[in-house]
Amino acid sequence: MLTYIKESFEELRTNITLPSKSEASNLMVIVAVFSILFALATWGVDSLFSYLIDIYFDKLIN
């Protein structure tokens, strides 16, 4: 287990490259935009299902 941890840290030091600040900033904006779009889509589907369920139970009761 100790060997695995040492090799993992060695791989992190030698094989991993971090993006530049400008590239990281651009990627952060892209992630934020898609997160907002996904949240809006989820809200829309939830609102639609809520509306349909209200209609169904209104017709079931009346």
C-alpha positions as a LaTeX table, in Angstrom:
\begin{tabular}{lrrr}
\hline
Residue & $x$ (\AA) & $y$ (\AA) & $z$ (\AA) \\
\hline
Met1 & 0.00 & 0.00 & 0.00 \\
Leu2 & 2.84 & 2.37 & 0.85 \\
Thr3 & 4.48 & 1.65 & $-2.51$ \\
Tyr4 & 1.24 & 2.49 & $-4.30$ \\
Ile5 & 0.98 & 5.84 & $-2.50$ \\
Lys6 & 4.63 & 6.69 & $-3.28$ \\
Glu7 & 4.18 & 5.78 & $-6.96$ \\
Ser8 & 0.98 & 7.84 & $-7.14$ \\
Phe9 & 2.73 & 10.94 & $-5.80$ \\
Glu10 & 5.65 & 10.36 & $-8.18$ \\
Glu11 & 3.26 & 10.13 & $-11.11$ \\
Leu12 & 1.56 & 13.34 & $-10.02$ \\
Arg13 & 4.91 & 15.13 & $-9.94$ \\
Thr14 & 6.18 & 13.86 & $-13.29$ \\
Asn15 & 3.22 & 13.15 & $-15.59$ \\
Ile16 & 0.54 & 15.68 & $-14.66$ \\
Thr17 & 0.53 & 19.14 & $-16.23$ \\
Leu18 & $-1.74$ & 21.90 & $-14.98$ \\
Pro19 & $-3.47$ & 24.24 & $-17.42$ \\
Ser20 & $-2.44$ & 27.86 & $-17.61$ \\
Lys21 & $-4.48$ & 30.46 & $-15.75$ \\
Ser22 & $-6.17$ & 31.67 & $-18.93$ \\
Glu23 & $-7.06$ & 28.15 & $-20.02$ \\
Ala24 & $-8.35$ & 27.29 & $-16.54$ \\
Ser25 & $-10.42$ & 30.48 & $-16.55$ \\
Asn26 & $-11.94$ & 29.63 & $-19.94$ \\
Leu27 & $-12.75$ & 26.10 & $-18.79$ \\
Met28 & $-14.33$ & 27.46 & $-15.60$ \\
Val29 & $-16.63$ & 29.70 & $-17.66$ \\
Ile30 & $-17.63$ & 26.77 & $-19.87$ \\
Val31 & $-18.41$ & 24.60 & $-16.83$ \\
Ala32 & $-20.43$ & 27.42 & $-15.24$ \\
Val33 & $-22.47$ & 28.00 & $-18.42$ \\
Phe34 & $-23.27$ & 24.31 & $-18.87$ \\
Ser35 & $-24.13$ & 23.99 & $-15.16$ \\
Ile36 & $-26.59$ & 26.86 & $-15.45$ \\
Leu37 & $-28.10$ & 25.42 & $-18.65$ \\
Phe38 & $-28.46$ & 21.99 & $-17.05$ \\
Ala39 & $-30.07$ & 23.52 & $-13.94$ \\
Leu40 & $-32.53$ & 25.44 & $-16.13$ \\
Ala41 & $-33.37$ & 22.30 & $-18.11$ \\
Thr42 & $-33.92$ & 20.36 & $-14.90$ \\
Trp43 & $-36.13$ & 23.14 & $-13.53$ \\
Gly44 & $-38.14$ & 23.17 & $-16.77$ \\
Val45 & $-38.76$ & 19.43 & $-16.77$ \\
Asp46 & $-39.65$ & 19.51 & $-13.07$ \\
Ser47 & $-42.10$ & 22.37 & $-13.65$ \\
Leu48 & $-43.69$ & 20.54 & $-16.59$ \\
Phe49 & $-44.13$ & 17.33 & $-14.60$ \\
Ser50 & $-45.54$ & 19.28 & $-11.66$ \\
Tyr51 & $-48.05$ & 20.99 & $-13.96$ \\
Leu52 & $-49.06$ & 17.67 & $-15.55$ \\
Ile53 & $-49.50$ & 16.01 & $-12.16$ \\
Asp54 & $-51.66$ & 18.94 & $-10.98$ \\
Ile55 & $-53.87$ & 18.58 & $-14.05$ \\
Tyr56 & $-54.12$ & 14.80 & $-13.56$ \\
Phe57 & $-55.16$ & 15.05 & $-9.91$ \\
Asp58 & $-57.56$ & 17.94 & $-10.58$ \\
Lys59 & $-59.36$ & 15.78 & $-13.17$ \\
Leu60 & $-59.23$ & 12.75 & $-10.85$ \\
Ile61 & $-60.83$ & 14.66 & $-7.96$ \\
Asn62 & $-63.47$ & 16.48 & $-10.05$ \\
\hline
\end{tabular}
